[in-house]
Amino acid sequence: MDAFARAVRDGIGARQFDGARILVARHGQVAFDGTFGYADRAKGRLLKDDDVFVVMSLVKSWTTVAALRLVERGDMQFTTRLAEVIPEFSVNGKQRITLFHVLTHTSGMPLGWPPGITYETMGDLDANMRAIFSMAPQSTPGEVVSYSATIGYAILGDLVRRFDKQGRSYREILNDDLLAPLGMRDSTIGSRPELEARRVPVVVTDTAPNVFGVPMLVKMNELVNETAEIPGSGGLSTGPDMLRFAEMLRRGGELDGARILSPAMLELATTIHTGDRPNSLYVMMREENLFDASPANLGLGFTIRGPGIHLTPFGTLSSPSTFGALGIGSMAYWVDPERGLSVVMLTAGLIGQYNNYSRFQRWSDMITASIGEM
């Protein structure tokens, strides 16, 4: 892993990004544990092993797990129409949208925030849902794969709390029923006062295009606060905690005696359900950087590496069954069940969308080449 460590340090030295927290486990044993560079370069603050990151879209995997548990408990089915559970949803062409559509990003709901949502209301799940009720899908549900980064996950977060017999908030449910049982002590939806001193600020170190733009990304420093409920991106975690989450998935839904999901559910969730269809999110990135279209390879809330050679943050050397998630411009985790690998890559300093994909593909190939056959 010496060459990999040099590659990370070279990127920091070239000011492409500021720091990185990398963890790799092989069959449950940590094979690489690295902390590089700065948490806050502007203040000269070096990154520490237990520093806390705004983990962006990695939170989607937490919300996904909570939604999958609804099916396991019999509260919903993947074929359940959302309008059966959320009557307000049954207008403007949304009547056919099912839980399966939302989890596979085939609902037709758009990428960004609902209309009328401001910085002041982004962390208010109730306000987001009220705005979503009147929206119309941009495509026929079930036909187009189009990443619904905020709206789709707000819907999932709302479903999770609607079925809670204790009447808890989305935030309380995930903190109590997922993060705490997994021993993810430094992770939370929103924030907690005792974590603030260790937070890694969100800064943008690369002006290449990103889906939400620099102002929105930097605003996450304020949005992820003690009251925020943003099911698609509003959480904090550390490298070791994210490794525990990844290990739970690798082990078929259980870790240290805490059963979170069944092996049957994980098998279904990490199977590709979008066929050969591309993800429309990447049309602009593909055209600007001159690479070929590739399948979206989406399961139920997880991205799967799939067969063939194509741009993937999980690396081209990983097994086709490798799955995980990507956080915009800055972080990823993935699990290669065939090789027994769990990998967490958290970086300080967001870079452009294509540059981030390319960087993580390179790093993941180096990791697999060094550790995957040990």
KEKE-3310 file (N, C-alpha, C; in steps of 0.2 Angstrom, whole numbers, plus 5000, padded with zeros to 4 digits):
npx = (5004:5011:5013:5000:4997:5007:5001:4989:4995:5002:4991:4986:4998:4998:4987:4975:4965:4962:4964:4963:4955:4957:4951:4953:4947:4949:4941:4935:4946:4957:4966:4972:4975:4974:4978:4978:4985:4976:4963:4958:4965:4967:4967:4978:4976:4978:4972:4964:4963:4950:4942:4927:4916:4905:4895:4889:4881:4883:4874:4863:4863:4861:4848:4842:4843:4835:4823:4822:4820:4807:4800:4804:4798:4785:4778:4777:4777:4788:4781:4771:4761:4765:4755:4746:4750:4754:4742:4742:4751:4745:4743:4744:4751:4758:4753:4756:4768:4779:4787:4798:4801:4806:4817:4825:4828:4819:4807:4804:4805:4813:4831:4835:4831:4814:4802:4802:4809:4820:4837:4834:4824:4828:4833:4821:4811:4797:4793:4799:4792:4779:4781:4784:4772:4764:4771:4775:4780:4795:4796:4789:4784:4795:4801:4813:4829:4834:4843:4837:4841:4838:4824:4819:4825:4820:4807:4808:4813:4802:4792:4798:4797:4783:4778:4782:4779:4781:4781:4792:4804:4812:4825:4828:4824:4834:4845:4843:4839:4848:4861:4866:4864:4874:4885:4891:4896:4901:4893:4879:4862:4860:4868:4878:4882:4894:4902:4905:4918:4927:4923:4925:4927:4917:4924:4928:4939:4941:4936:4930:4915:4901:4886:4878:4884:4895:4891:4880:4886:4895:4887:4882:4890:4882:4869:4869:4865:4860:4846:4843:4835:4839:4837:4845:4858:4861:4871:4883:4899:4913:4928:4931:4918:4910:4917:4912:4898:4900:4905:4895:4886:4894:4894:4882:4871:4873:4882:4893:4883:4872:4858:4854:4849:4841:4850:4844:4837:4848:4854:4845:4844:4857:4857:4857:4844:4841:4843:4851:4850:4855:4861:4853:4858:4872:4874:4878:4891:4897:4897:4905:4917:4920:4918:4911:4894:4887:4879:4867:4867:4860:4854:4843:4843:4857:4873:4879:4894:4895:4896:4910:4920:4920:4918:4919:4918:4922:4932:4940:4945:4938:4926:4912:4901:4903:4897:4891:4892:4893:4899:4896:4909:4919:4919:4918:4911:4914:4910:4916:4910:4915:4929:4930:4932:4930:4929:4933:4933:4936:4937:4944:4940:4931:4930:4928:4914:4917:4931:4932:4926:4935:4947:4944:4941:4954:4961:4954:4957:4970:4970:4963:4972:4983:4978:4967:4970:4977)
npy = (4994:5006:5013:5018:5026:5036:5041:5047:5057:5064:5070:5079:5087:5093:5101:5097:5092:5093:5084:5066:5052:5035:5019:5001:4985:4968:4953:4957:4961:4975:4981:4992:5008:5024:5041:5057:5073:5088:5093:5106:5116:5130:5134:5127:5115:5099:5083:5071:5055:5052:5062:5071:5070:5079:5068:5069:5061:5048:5047:5043:5029:5025:5030:5022:5009:5010:5011:4999:4991:4993:4985:4972:4971:4971:4982:4989:4985:4982:4985:4993:5007:5024:5033:5026:5026:5039:5050:5063:5062:5058:5065:5075:5066:5057:5046:5032:5029:5019:5011:5004:5011:5023:5019:5014:5025:5028:5035:5046:5058:5074:5080:5090:5101:5103:5114:5131:5128:5134:5140:5141:5131:5119:5109:5105:5093:5091:5103:5101:5089:5095:5103:5094:5087:5093:5092:5087:5072:5071:5062:5047:5036:5023:5022:5030:5031:5042:5051:5055:5066:5073:5074:5061:5054:5062:5058:5044:5046:5051:5041:5031:5037:5038:5025:5023:5016:5023:5036:5043:5055:5056:5058:5053:5040:5034:5037:5030:5017:5012:5018:5018:5004:4999:5003:5015:5027:5040:5046:5053:5059:5075:5085:5085:5093:5089:5084:5094:5101:5093:5093:5092:5105:5109:5112:5119:5113:5112:5119:5113:5107:5103:5094:5102:5114:5126:5136:5130:5118:5122:5128:5117:5117:5124:5119:5106:5104:5104:5102:5097:5088:5079:5068:5064:5068:5074:5071:5066:5058:5047:5040:5027:5024:5023:5012:5002:5002:4998:4986:4979:4978:4970:4958:4953:4960:4960:4964:4962:4955:4963:4963:4970:4970:4957:4943:4940:4951:4960:4954:4955:4969:4973:4969:4972:4982:4991:4987:4990:5003:5020:5032:5047:5058:5059:5063:5076:5076:5066:5070:5082:5077:5067:5052:5036:5031:5022:5009:5013:5004:5002:4996:4993:5007:5006:5008:4997:4989:4981:4972:4973:4987:5003:5020:5020:5023:5013:5006:4997:4985:4978:4966:4961:4961:4971:4984:5000:5017:5034:5050:5067:5074:5070:5058:5041:5024:5006:4989:4974:4959:4947:4947:4950:4963:4979:4996:5012:5029:5045:5062:5078:5093:5097:5090:5092:5083:5073:5073:5068:5055:5049:5050:5041:5029:5026:5026:5015:5004:5003:5000:4987:4980:4979:4974:4965:4952:4946)
npz = (5000:4999:4988:4986:4997:4994:4983:4988:4997:4987:4980:4990:4992:4980:4982:4977:4986:5003:5014:5020:5026:5027:5027:5026:5027:5027:5026:5039:5046:5050:5037:5032:5038:5037:5040:5033:5029:5031:5041:5041:5031:5030:5043:5047:5054:5057:5051:5061:5067:5073:5068:5063:5049:5038:5030:5018:5004:5008:5019:5013:5012:5025:5027:5017:5022:5033:5027:5020:5030:5033:5024:5028:5040:5037:5035:5023:5006:4992:4981:4985:4982:4985:4987:4994:5007:5010:5008:5003:4993:4981:4969:4953:4944:4952:4956:4953:4958:4967:4981:4977:4965:4970:4977:4967:4960:4949:4949:4943:4949:4952:4953:4962:4976:4982:4975:4981:4993:5005:5011:5024:5026:5022:5031:5036:5037:5037:5030:5018:5013:5012:5001:4991:4989:4980:4968:4952:4943:4932:4922:4916:4929:4932:4920:4917:4923:4935:4945:4961:4972:4983:4985:4983:4994:5005:5004:5008:5021:5027:5026:5034:5047:5047:5050:5063:5078:5090:5087:5084:5078:5061:5063:5076:5075:5066:5073:5085:5081:5071:5071:5084:5088:5080:5086:5082:5087:5085:5076:5068:5064:5058:5070:5085:5100:5106:5096:5088:5089:5083:5070:5052:5042:5028:5013:4996:4985:4972:4957:4947:4938:4949:4954:4963:4965:4971:4982:4988:4992:5002:5011:5018:5030:5039:5037:5042:5056:5074:5074:5061:5048:5035:5025:5014:5015:5027:5039:5051:5053:5056:5050:5056:5061:5049:5043:5052:5048:5034:5036:5043:5032:5023:5031:5029:5035:5049:5064:5077:5084:5083:5073:5058:5045:5035:5027:5015:5011:5009:4999:4988:4988:4984:4971:4953:4947:4937:4924:4908:4907:4907:4920:4921:4927:4924:4911:4907:4913:4906:4893:4894:4898:4889:4889:4887:4888:4902:4911:4924:4935:4947:4963:4976:4983:4983:4974:4962:4956:4944:4928:4916:4909:4914:4920:4937:4954:4962:4957:4944:4946:4955:4961:4951:4959:4969:4979:4985:4990:4985:4990:4987:4978:4987:4995:4998:5001:4999:4997:4993:4991:4987:4988:5001:5006:5014:5012:5016:5011:5015:5012:5015:5008:4994:4977:4959:4950:4940:4942:4955:4953:4945:4953:4964:4957:4953:4965:4971:4963:4966:4979:4979:4971:4979:4991:4989:4986:4996)
capx = (5000:5015:5011:4993:4999:5010:4996:4985:5000:5003:4985:4986:5003:4996:4982:4969:4961:4966:4966:4960:4954:4956:4951:4952:4947:4949:4938:4934:4952:4959:4972:4975:4972:4978:4975:4983:4984:4973:4956:4956:4971:4967:4969:4984:4973:4979:4967:4965:4959:4943:4938:4920:4915:4899:4897:4885:4876:4883:4868:4857:4863:4858:4841:4840:4843:4829:4817:4822:4817:4799:4798:4806:4793:4778:4774:4776:4780:4791:4776:4766:4761:4766:4749:4742:4753:4754:4737:4744:4755:4741:4741:4749:4755:4762:4749:4759:4775:4780:4793:4803:4803:4810:4824:4829:4828:4815:4801:4803:4805:4819:4837:4836:4826:4808:4801:4800:4813:4826:4842:4831:4819:4831:4833:4814:4808:4790:4792:4801:4786:4773:4782:4784:4765:4761:4775:4774:4786:4797:4796:4784:4787:4797:4804:4819:4834:4836:4845:4833:4846:4835:4817:4818:4826:4815:4801:4810:4813:4795:4789:4801:4794:4775:4777:4785:4774:4783:4780:4798:4806:4816:4832:4828:4824:4840:4850:4842:4838:4853:4868:4867:4865:4880:4891:4893:4896:4902:4889:4872:4858:4861:4874:4877:4886:4901:4905:4907:4925:4930:4920:4930:4923:4916:4927:4928:4946:4942:4931:4927:4908:4898:4879:4874:4887:4899:4888:4876:4890:4898:4881:4881:4892:4877:4863:4869:4865:4857:4839:4842:4833:4840:4838:4849:4864:4862:4873:4890:4902:4920:4931:4930:4911:4908:4919:4907:4893:4901:4906:4888:4883:4898:4893:4875:4867:4874:4888:4893:4877:4866:4855:4850:4845:4842:4854:4840:4836:4854:4855:4840:4846:4863:4856:4855:4837:4839:4845:4856:4848:4860:4858:4853:4862:4879:4874:4883:4898:4899:4898:4911:4924:4921:4918:4906:4889:4887:4873:4867:4869:4857:4850:4838:4847:4864:4876:4883:4899:4892:4901:4912:4925:4917:4920:4916:4922:4923:4937:4939:4948:4934:4922:4906:4896:4904:4892:4892:4889:4897:4897:4897:4915:4923:4920:4914:4913:4912:4910:4917:4909:4919:4936:4929:4934:4926:4934:4930:4937:4933:4942:4943:4941:4927:4932:4923:4911:4921:4938:4931:4925:4942:4952:4942:4943:4962:4963:4951:4961:4977:4968:4962:4978:4987:4975:4962:4972:4981)
capy = (5000:5012:5017:5021:5031:5041:5044:5051:5062:5068:5074:5084:5091:5097:5105:5095:5091:5095:5078:5060:5047:5029:5013:4995:4979:4962:4948:4960:4963:4981:4980:4998:5013:5030:5048:5061:5080:5093:5094:5113:5118:5137:5135:5123:5110:5092:5078:5066:5048:5052:5068:5070:5073:5079:5063:5070:5056:5042:5046:5040:5022:5024:5030:5016:5003:5011:5010:4992:4987:4993:4979:4966:4971:4970:4988:4991:4981:4986:4987:4998:5014:5029:5036:5022:5027:5046:5052:5069:5061:5056:5071:5077:5060:5053:5040:5026:5029:5014:5011:5002:5017:5028:5016:5013:5032:5028:5038:5052:5064:5077:5079:5095:5103:5105:5121:5135:5127:5139:5137:5141:5126:5113:5104:5104:5087:5093:5108:5097:5085:5099:5105:5088:5084:5097:5092:5082:5068:5074:5057:5042:5032:5016:5022:5033:5032:5049:5052:5060:5066:5076:5073:5054:5052:5065:5053:5038:5048:5052:5034:5028:5040:5037:5019:5022:5016:5027:5043:5047:5059:5052:5058:5049:5033:5032:5037:5025:5010:5010:5020:5016:4997:4997:5006:5021:5032:5047:5047:5056:5063:5082:5086:5085:5098:5086:5082:5100:5103:5088:5093:5094:5110:5108:5117:5116:5114:5111:5123:5109:5106:5099:5095:5107:5121:5128:5139:5125:5113:5125:5129:5111:5118:5127:5116:5100:5106:5100:5100:5096:5081:5079:5061:5062:5071:5078:5067:5066:5052:5046:5034:5020:5022:5021:5005:4998:5002:4994:4979:4976:4976:4964:4952:4951:4963:4959:4966:4961:4953:4967:4961:4976:4968:4950:4942:4939:4958:4963:4951:4959:4977:4974:4966:4978:4982:4996:4985:4993:5010:5025:5037:5054:5063:5059:5065:5082:5074:5062:5074:5086:5073:5062:5045:5032:5030:5016:5008:5016:4999:5003:4991:4996:5012:5005:5007:4991:4990:4978:4970:4978:4992:5009:5024:5018:5025:5007:5003:4992:4978:4975:4961:4964:4962:4976:4989:5005:5024:5040:5057:5072:5077:5070:5052:5034:5018:5001:4982:4969:4953:4941:4947:4951:4969:4984:5001:5019:5034:5051:5067:5085:5097:5094:5092:5091:5077:5069:5072:5063:5048:5047:5049:5036:5023:5025:5023:5009:4999:5002:4996:4980:4977:4978:4970:4961:4945:4944)
capz = (5000:4999:4982:4987:5002:4991:4978:4993:4999:4981:4979:4995:4991:4974:4984:4974:4991:5009:5019:5018:5031:5023:5030:5022:5030:5024:5031:5045:5050:5047:5033:5030:5042:5036:5041:5029:5028:5035:5042:5039:5029:5031:5050:5049:5058:5054:5051:5066:5066:5075:5066:5060:5042:5035:5025:5012:5002:5012:5023:5009:5013:5031:5026:5013:5027:5037:5022:5019:5036:5033:5021:5032:5046:5034:5035:5016:5001:4986:4976:4988:4980:4990:4989:4999:5014:5010:5004:5000:4987:4976:4964:4948:4941:4956:4959:4952:4961:4972:4985:4972:4960:4974:4979:4961:4956:4943:4951:4939:4953:4950:4956:4967:4981:4980:4974:4987:4999:5005:5015:5031:5027:5019:5036:5039:5033:5036:5025:5011:5011:5010:4994:4987:4988:4974:4963:4947:4940:4926:4917:4918:4934:4930:4914:4916:4929:4936:4952:4964:4977:4989:4985:4984:5001:5009:5004:5012:5028:5029:5026:5040:5053:5047:5053:5069:5083:5096:5085:5084:5072:5057:5066:5082:5073:5063:5078:5090:5078:5067:5072:5091:5089:5077:5089:5078:5093:5083:5070:5070:5059:5060:5074:5092:5103:5108:5090:5084:5090:5079:5063:5047:5038:5020:5008:4989:4983:4964:4954:4941:4939:4953:4953:4967:4965:4977:4987:4991:4996:5008:5015:5022:5036:5043:5037:5046:5063:5079:5072:5054:5046:5028:5024:5008:5015:5033:5044:5053:5054:5056:5046:5060:5061:5042:5042:5055:5044:5029:5038:5044:5025:5021:5034:5028:5039:5056:5066:5084:5087:5081:5067:5056:5039:5034:5021:5009:5009:5006:4992:4984:4988:4980:4964:4949:4945:4932:4918:4905:4907:4910:4924:4917:4931:4922:4904:4906:4915:4901:4887:4895:4899:4883:4890:4885:4892:4905:4914:4930:4939:4954:4966:4980:4987:4983:4968:4961:4951:4938:4924:4911:4910:4914:4925:4943:4960:4966:4954:4938:4948:4960:4958:4948:4964:4973:4980:4990:4989:4984:4993:4981:4977:4993:4999:4996:5004:4995:4999:4988:4995:4984:4991:5008:5007:5015:5010:5017:5009:5017:5011:5016:5002:4988:4970:4954:4950:4936:4945:4961:4951:4942:4958:4968:4953:4953:4972:4973:4959:4969:4985:4977:4968:4985:4997:4987:4985:5001)
cpx = (5004:5014:5004:4994:5002:5005:4992:4989:5001:4997:4985:4991:5002:4990:4975:4963:4965:4968:4962:4960:4952:4956:4950:4952:4946:4947:4937:4940:4955:4966:4976:4972:4976:4974:4980:4981:4980:4965:4953:4963:4972:4969:4975:4982:4974:4973:4969:4961:4952:4939:4932:4919:4907:4899:4892:4881:4877:4877:4863:4857:4860:4850:4838:4839:4836:4823:4816:4819:4810:4797:4799:4801:4786:4775:4773:4779:4784:4786:4770:4767:4761:4760:4745:4744:4753:4748:4738:4748:4751:4738:4746:4754:4759:4759:4752:4765:4775:4786:4799:4805:4808:4817:4828:4830:4825:4808:4799:4803:4812:4825:4837:4831:4820:4807:4799:4804:4819:4831:4839:4827:4822:4832:4827:4811:4800:4789:4794:4795:4780:4775:4782:4777:4763:4765:4773:4780:4788:4797:4791:4787:4789:4801:4812:4823:4836:4837:4841:4837:4843:4828:4816:4819:4822:4809:4802:4810:4806:4791:4792:4798:4786:4774:4780:4780:4775:4782:4786:4799:4811:4823:4833:4828:4830:4845:4849:4842:4844:4860:4870:4869:4872:4886:4894:4892:4897:4899:4882:4869:4858:4867:4872:4883:4893:4905:4908:4914:4929:4928:4925:4925:4923:4919:4927:4935:4947:4936:4928:4919:4906:4890:4876:4877:4890:4895:4883:4880:4893:4893:4880:4885:4887:4871:4863:4870:4861:4849:4838:4840:4833:4842:4843:4856:4866:4865:4881:4893:4910:4922:4929:4922:4908:4911:4914:4901:4894:4902:4900:4885:4887:4896:4885:4870:4867:4881:4888:4887:4871:4864:4851:4846:4846:4847:4850:4838:4842:4855:4851:4842:4852:4863:4854:4848:4836:4842:4851:4855:4853:4857:4859:4857:4869:4879:4879:4890:4901:4901:4905:4917:4925:4922:4911:4900:4889:4881:4873:4869:4866:4853:4845:4842:4854:4866:4880:4888:4897:4898:4904:4917:4921:4919:4916:4921:4924:4929:4936:4941:4943:4929:4915:4900:4897:4899:4894:4889:4894:4894:4900:4904:4920:4924:4916:4916:4911:4913:4911:4916:4913:4926:4936:4932:4929:4931:4930:4935:4934:4939:4939:4944:4937:4930:4927:4920:4915:4928:4937:4930:4932:4947:4950:4942:4950:4963:4960:4955:4967:4976:4967:4968:4983:4985:4970:4964:4976:4978)
cpy = (5006:5016:5021:5027:5037:5045:5049:5058:5067:5073:5080:5089:5096:5101:5103:5094:5092:5089:5072:5055:5040:5023:5007:4989:4973:4956:4951:4962:4970:4980:4986:5003:5019:5036:5053:5068:5083:5092:5101:5116:5126:5138:5131:5117:5103:5088:5073:5060:5049:5059:5067:5074:5074:5074:5063:5064:5049:5041:5043:5032:5021:5025:5024:5010:5004:5009:5002:4988:4988:4987:4973:4966:4970:4976:4991:4985:4985:4989:4991:5005:5019:5032:5032:5023:5035:5049:5058:5068:5060:5061:5072:5071:5056:5047:5033:5024:5024:5015:5009:5007:5021:5025:5015:5020:5031:5031:5043:5059:5067:5077:5084:5095:5104:5112:5125:5133:5131:5136:5137:5134:5119:5107:5102:5099:5088:5098:5105:5093:5089:5101:5100:5086:5087:5096:5086:5078:5071:5068:5051:5037:5025:5016:5024:5033:5039:5050:5057:5061:5068:5073:5065:5052:5056:5060:5047:5040:5049:5046:5031:5031:5039:5030:5017:5022:5020:5035:5047:5050:5054:5052:5053:5042:5030:5032:5031:5018:5007:5012:5018:5008:4995:5000:5012:5027:5039:5049:5049:5059:5070:5082:5085:5089:5095:5084:5089:5102:5098:5088:5095:5099:5108:5114:5114:5118:5114:5115:5119:5108:5101:5100:5100:5114:5122:5131:5134:5120:5116:5127:5123:5112:5121:5123:5109:5102:5102:5098:5098:5089:5081:5072:5059:5064:5074:5074:5068:5059:5052:5040:5027:5018:5020:5014:5000:4997:4997:4987:4975:4974:4970:4958:4950:4954:4963:4961:4966:4960:4957:4966:4967:4974:4960:4949:4942:4946:4961:4960:4954:4966:4978:4970:4972:4977:4988:4994:4988:5001:5015:5029:5044:5059:5064:5061:5071:5080:5070:5066:5079:5083:5067:5055:5042:5032:5023:5015:5011:5011:5000:4998:4995:5001:5011:5005:5001:4992:4987:4976:4975:4983:4999:5013:5022:5020:5019:5003:4998:4985:4975:4971:4964:4965:4967:4982:4994:5011:5029:5046:5062:5075:5075:5063:5047:5029:5012:4994:4978:4962:4947:4941:4949:4958:4974:4990:5008:5024:5041:5056:5074:5089:5094:5095:5090:5084:5072:5067:5067:5056:5045:5045:5042:5029:5021:5022:5016:5003:4998:4998:4989:4976:4975:4973:4964:4953:4942:4939)
cpz = (5000:4994:4983:4992:4999:4986:4982:4995:4993:4980:4984:4994:4985:4975:4980:4980:4997:5014:5017:5024:5027:5027:5026:5027:5026:5028:5038:5049:5046:5043:5031:5034:5041:5037:5038:5029:5033:5035:5040:5037:5030:5038:5052:5054:5054:5055:5057:5064:5067:5073:5062:5054:5041:5029:5019:5010:5004:5017:5020:5011:5020:5031:5022:5018:5031:5033:5021:5024:5037:5030:5025:5038:5043:5034:5028:5012:4995:4981:4979:4985:4986:4992:4994:5006:5015:5006:5000:4994:4981:4971:4959:4945:4945:4959:4958:4955:4967:4976:4981:4967:4964:4975:4973:4957:4949:4944:4946:4943:4952:4955:4963:4972:4978:4979:4980:4993:4999:5010:5022:5032:5024:5024:5039:5035:5032:5030:5018:5009:5009:5003:4989:4985:4982:4968:4958:4944:4934:4920:4920:4923:4931:4924:4913:4923:4929:4943:4956:4971:4984:4990:4987:4991:5006:5010:5008:5019:5031:5030:5033:5046:5053:5051:5060:5075:5089:5094:5085:5078:5068:5060:5072:5080:5070:5069:5083:5087:5074:5069:5079:5091:5085:5080:5086:5082:5091:5077:5072:5064:5062:5064:5081:5095:5104:5102:5086:5084:5085:5071:5058:5043:5030:5017:5001:4987:4975:4961:4948:4943:4944:4953:4957:4967:4971:4983:4991:4995:5002:5013:5020:5029:5041:5043:5041:5053:5068:5078:5065:5053:5038:5026:5018:5009:5022:5039:5045:5054:5054:5051:5050:5060:5054:5041:5046:5051:5038:5030:5040:5037:5023:5024:5034:5032:5046:5058:5074:5087:5086:5074:5064:5050:5039:5027:5015:5007:5006:5000:4987:4983:4984:4973:4959:4946:4940:4925:4915:4904:4910:4916:4921:4921:4927:4914:4903:4908:4909:4895:4888:4896:4894:4885:4888:4890:4895:4909:4921:4936:4946:4956:4970:4985:4987:4975:4967:4955:4944:4934:4919:4913:4909:4920:4932:4949:4964:4963:4949:4940:4953:4957:4956:4954:4969:4973:4985:4988:4988:4987:4988:4983:4983:4996:4996:5001:4999:4999:4993:4992:4993:4987:4998:5010:5009:5015:5012:5015:5010:5016:5013:5010:4996:4982:4965:4953:4946:4939:4951:4959:4949:4948:4962:4964:4954:4960:4973:4969:4963:4976:4984:4975:4974:4990:4995:4987:4990:5005)
residu = (MET:ASP:ALA:PHE:ALA:ARG:ALA:VAL:ARG:ASP:GLY:ILE:GLY:ALA:ARG:GLN:PHE:ASP:GLY:ALA:ARG:ILE:LEU:VAL:ALA:ARG:HIS:GLY:GLN:VAL:ALA:PHE:ASP:GLY:THR:PHE:GLY:TYR:ALA:ASP:ARG:ALA:LYS:GLY:ARG:LEU:LEU:LYS:ASP:ASP:ASP:VAL:PHE:VAL:VAL:MET:SER:LEU:VAL:LYS:SER:TRP:THR:THR:VAL:ALA:ALA:LEU:ARG:LEU:VAL:GLU:ARG:GLY:ASP:MET:GLN:PHE:THR:THR:ARG:LEU:ALA:GLU:VAL:ILE:PRO:GLU:PHE:SER:VAL:ASN:GLY:LYS:GLN:ARG:ILE:THR:LEU:PHE:HIS:VAL:LEU:THR:HIS:THR:SER:GLY:MET:PRO:LEU:GLY:TRP:PRO:PRO:GLY:ILE:THR:TYR:GLU:THR:MET:GLY:ASP:LEU:ASP:ALA:ASN:MET:ARG:ALA:ILE:PHE:SER:MET:ALA:PRO:GLN:SER:THR:PRO:GLY:GLU:VAL:VAL:SER:TYR:SER:ALA:THR:ILE:GLY:TYR:ALA:ILE:LEU:GLY:ASP:LEU:VAL:ARG:ARG:PHE:ASP:LYS:GLN:GLY:ARG:SER:TYR:ARG:GLU:ILE:LEU:ASN:ASP:ASP:LEU:LEU:ALA:PRO:LEU:GLY:MET:ARG:ASP:SER:THR:ILE:GLY:SER:ARG:PRO:GLU:LEU:GLU:ALA:ARG:ARG:VAL:PRO:VAL:VAL:VAL:THR:ASP:THR:ALA:PRO:ASN:VAL:PHE:GLY:VAL:PRO:MET:LEU:VAL:LYS:MET:ASN:GLU:LEU:VAL:ASN:GLU:THR:ALA:GLU:ILE:PRO:GLY:SER:GLY:GLY:LEU:SER:THR:GLY:PRO:ASP:MET:LEU:ARG:PHE:ALA:GLU:MET:LEU:ARG:ARG:GLY:GLY:GLU:LEU:ASP:GLY:ALA:ARG:ILE:LEU:SER:PRO:ALA:MET:LEU:GLU:LEU:ALA:THR:THR:ILE:HIS:THR:GLY:ASP:ARG:PRO:ASN:SER:LEU:TYR:VAL:MET:MET:ARG:GLU:GLU:ASN:LEU:PHE:ASP:ALA:SER:PRO:ALA:ASN:LEU:GLY:LEU:GLY:PHE:THR:ILE:ARG:GLY:PRO:GLY:ILE:HIS:LEU:THR:PRO:PHE:GLY:THR:LEU:SER:SER:PRO:SER:THR:PHE:GLY:ALA:LEU:GLY:ILE:GLY:SER:MET:ALA:TYR:TRP:VAL:ASP:PRO:GLU:ARG:GLY:LEU:SER:VAL:VAL:MET:LEU:THR:ALA:GLY:LEU:ILE:GLY:GLN:TYR:ASN:ASN:TYR:SER:ARG:PHE:GLN:ARG:TRP:SER:ASP:MET:ILE:THR:ALA:SER:ILE:GLY:GLU:MET)
# end
